[in-house]
Each structure stands twice: as C-alpha cells, then as structure tokens.
Amino acid sequence: MTKLLEHAFQEASKLPDMQQNMIARLLLDELLAEKKWDFLFAESEDFLAALADEALKEHRAGKTKPLDLDSL
C-alpha cells in the first residue's frame, strides 16, 4: 500500500462510521467501474482494430473526404 493511501485510510478512520462507510462505498464503486472499463476495452480491441482497418481501406480507395471543421 502506498504511503498516500495509508494516510487517507488513517484520516478516514477518524470519521464517524457512517462517513467511513460512505467513503468505502465510493472507493469500492470506483474500483468496480475501473474493472468494468478495463474488461470492455479489452473485449473491444479486436473490433476497434477491424474498424480502423476498414477505415484505412476506404481512405486508400478514395472513399473519404476531409472534415469541414468550419461547419461544426
């Protein structure tokens, strides 16, 4: 455990139980969300690579045009 995380836990331990539980829930929810995003990105890697290949093929075939950034 890093010193900073250890310090945060020490400070949180001084809070009332309800606040400690709120902090714990926020931390656990955040960790779960990170795991979920890691999984989703890992699962989509092949799909995104295929989309990129398709886009490059279309570009090389002259089927694309530059974005008109002035119209955005």
Contacts in CASP RR format, 6 or more apart in sequence:
PFRMAT RR
TARGET T0000
AUTHOR 0000-0000-0000
METHOD contacts of the structure
MODEL  1
MTKLLEHAFQEASKLPDMQQNMIARLLLDELLAEKKWDFLFAESEDFLAA
LADEALKEHRAGKTKPLDLDSL
12 19 0 8 1.000
12 20 0 8 1.000
12 23 0 8 1.000
13 20 0 8 1.000
15 23 0 8 1.000
55 64 0 8 1.000
58 64 0 8 1.000
END
